[in-house]
Amino acid sequence: MRVTRYEGSHSVGVVCLPGHPEIFVVGDLMSLDGLPGLAEVAMQSGAHAGHTIAERVRGDGDAKPFRYRDLGTMATISRFRAVASIGPIRLWGFIGWLAWLLVHIVFLTGFKNRFTTLRQTLRRDS
Ligand SMILES: Cc1cc2nc3c(=O)[nH]c(=O)nc-3n(C[C@H](O)[C@H](O)[C@H](O)COP(=O)(O)OP(=O)(O)OC[C@H]3O[C@@H](n4cnc5c(N)ncnc54)[C@H](O)[C@@H]3O)c2cc1C
């Protein structure tokens, strides 16, 4: 697999098993040039695999290489506490946790999923 790196992001060919272009490797299963095992990497690589499959079905020539855009990093560190690094912005403690919660809820589809996740998170953290 060809891997190149340039400022602030990563670019690789379509992320497939060697010799098996029909098998995609995304998220925590892939190990690419130091990309962290984070939800953002999983979401972007999964979206890239989906687009690549759709392009192949349409017969749209060569797929675009996977390019990771670093949108920031967030992680919970204890009950109601998290750290977040988004560009020049650094958040921590309860404010960091609220930002973490907001981002994770926003990216879920459907009201039921959002409500259930919020309820489970509050129950787990309290
Ligand atoms: C405790 C913890 C805290 C984390 N906190 C953060 C955080 O704050 N911020 C952040 O960005 N990232 C965090 N991460 C990392 C983030 O959760 C992962 O990077 C992300 O979930 C990877 O997504 P994925 O789709 O590759 O794998 P997963 O989310 O693990 O999804 C894989 C799915 O495949 C299913 N599966 C497994 N085997 C089979 C099988 N044989 N057949 C069918 N299904 C199967 C599993 O049940 C699971 O649902 C955390 C991870 C952990 C463990």
The ligand as an SDF file (V2000), in Angstrom:
LIG
                    3D

 53 58  0  0  0  0  0  0  0  0999 V2000
  -13.0910    2.8840   26.1240 C   0  0  0  0  0  0  0  0  0  0  0  0
  -12.8940    3.6240   24.8070 C   0  0  0  0  0  0  0  0  0  0  0  0
  -13.0140    5.0000   24.7760 C   0  0  0  0  0  0  0  0  0  0  0  0
  -12.8510    5.6840   23.5790 C   0  0  0  0  0  0  0  0  0  0  0  0
  -12.9730    7.0380   23.5760 N   0  0  0  0  0  0  0  0  0  0  0  0
  -12.8380    7.7110   22.4120 C   0  0  0  0  0  0  0  0  0  0  0  0
  -13.0020    9.1210   22.3960 C   0  0  0  0  0  0  0  0  0  0  0  0
  -13.2690    9.7640   23.4170 O   0  0  0  0  0  0  0  0  0  0  0  0
  -12.8720    9.7670   21.2060 N   0  0  0  0  0  0  0  0  0  0  0  0
  -12.6000    9.0830   20.0420 C   0  0  0  0  0  0  0  0  0  0  0  0
  -12.5120    9.7190   18.9760 O   0  0  0  0  0  0  0  0  0  0  0  0
  -12.4190    7.7550   20.0390 N   0  0  0  0  0  0  0  0  0  0  0  0
  -12.5360    7.0470   21.2000 C   0  0  0  0  0  0  0  0  0  0  0  0
  -12.3590    5.6930   21.2110 N   0  0  0  0  0  0  0  0  0  0  0  0
  -11.9960    5.0320   19.9660 C   0  0  0  0  0  0  0  0  0  0  0  0
  -13.2220    4.8190   19.0860 C   0  0  0  0  0  0  0  0  0  0  0  0
  -14.2630    4.2120   19.8440 O   0  0  0  0  0  0  0  0  0  0  0  0
  -12.8130    3.8810   17.9330 C   0  0  0  0  0  0  0  0  0  0  0  0
  -11.7010    4.4420   17.2480 O   0  0  0  0  0  0  0  0  0  0  0  0
  -13.9500    3.7030   16.9490 C   0  0  0  0  0  0  0  0  0  0  0  0
  -15.1030    3.2040   17.6010 O   0  0  0  0  0  0  0  0  0  0  0  0
  -13.5280    2.7230   15.8500 C   0  0  0  0  0  0  0  0  0  0  0  0
  -14.6370    2.4560   15.0290 O   0  0  0  0  0  0  0  0  0  0  0  0
  -14.6940    1.1190   14.2070 P   0  0  0  0  0  0  0  0  0  0  0  0
  -15.9450    1.2180   13.3910 O   0  0  0  0  0  0  0  0  0  0  0  0
  -13.4000    0.8810   13.4830 O   0  0  0  0  0  0  0  0  0  0  0  0
  -14.8020   -0.0580   15.2700 O   0  0  0  0  0  0  0  0  0  0  0  0
  -15.9480   -0.3200   16.3570 P   0  0  0  0  0  0  0  0  0  0  0  0
  -16.6050    0.9570   16.7740 O   0  0  0  0  0  0  0  0  0  0  0  0
  -15.2680   -1.1530   17.3930 O   0  0  0  0  0  0  0  0  0  0  0  0
  -17.0330   -1.1410   15.5780 O   0  0  0  0  0  0  0  0  0  0  0  0
  -16.8070   -2.4880   15.2250 C   0  0  0  0  0  0  0  0  0  0  0  0
  -18.1410   -3.2160   15.2710 C   0  0  0  0  0  0  0  0  0  0  0  0
  -17.9860   -4.5210   14.6930 O   0  0  0  0  0  0  0  0  0  0  0  0
  -18.6580   -5.4430   15.5100 C   0  0  0  0  0  0  0  0  0  0  0  0
  -18.0360   -6.7530   15.2980 N   0  0  0  0  0  0  0  0  0  0  0  0
  -16.8560   -7.2090   15.7790 C   0  0  0  0  0  0  0  0  0  0  0  0
  -16.6370   -8.4540   15.3330 N   0  0  0  0  0  0  0  0  0  0  0  0
  -17.6830   -8.7790   14.5620 C   0  0  0  0  0  0  0  0  0  0  0  0
  -18.0400   -9.9330   13.8210 C   0  0  0  0  0  0  0  0  0  0  0  0
  -17.2500  -11.0060   13.7700 N   0  0  0  0  0  0  0  0  0  0  0  0
  -19.1920   -9.9140   13.1260 N   0  0  0  0  0  0  0  0  0  0  0  0
  -19.9920   -8.8270   13.1360 C   0  0  0  0  0  0  0  0  0  0  0  0
  -19.7130   -7.7110   13.8210 N   0  0  0  0  0  0  0  0  0  0  0  0
  -18.5840   -7.6860   14.5200 C   0  0  0  0  0  0  0  0  0  0  0  0
  -18.4910   -4.9160   16.9330 C   0  0  0  0  0  0  0  0  0  0  0  0
  -19.4940   -5.4210   17.7770 O   0  0  0  0  0  0  0  0  0  0  0  0
  -18.6310   -3.4080   16.7190 C   0  0  0  0  0  0  0  0  0  0  0  0
  -19.9780   -2.9950   16.7840 O   0  0  0  0  0  0  0  0  0  0  0  0
  -12.5410    4.9730   22.3870 C   0  0  0  0  0  0  0  0  0  0  0  0
  -12.4200    3.5930   22.4300 C   0  0  0  0  0  0  0  0  0  0  0  0
  -12.6020    2.9140   23.6180 C   0  0  0  0  0  0  0  0  0  0  0  0
  -12.4630    1.4060   23.6390 C   0  0  0  0  0  0  0  0  0  0  0  0
  1  2  1  0
  2  3  1  0
  2 52  2  0
  3  4  2  0
  4  5  1  0
  4 50  1  0
  5  6  2  0
  6  7  1  0
  6 13  1  0
  7  8  2  0
  7  9  1  0
  9 10  1  0
 10 11  2  0
 10 12  1  0
 12 13  2  0
 13 14  1  0
 14 15  1  0
 14 50  1  0
 15 16  1  0
 16 17  1  0
 16 18  1  0
 18 19  1  0
 18 20  1  0
 20 21  1  0
 20 22  1  0
 22 23  1  0
 23 24  1  0
 24 25  2  0
 24 26  1  0
 24 27  1  0
 27 28  1  0
 28 29  2  0
 28 30  1  0
 28 31  1  0
 31 32  1  0
 32 33  1  0
 33 34  1  0
 33 48  1  0
 34 35  1  0
 35 36  1  0
 35 46  1  0
 36 37  1  0
 36 45  1  0
 37 38  2  0
 38 39  1  0
 39 40  1  0
 39 45  2  0
 40 41  1  0
 40 42  2  0
 42 43  1  0
 43 44  2  0
 44 45  1  0
 46 47  1  0
 46 48  1  0
 48 49  1  0
 50 51  2  0
 51 52  1  0
 52 53  1  0
M  END
$$$$
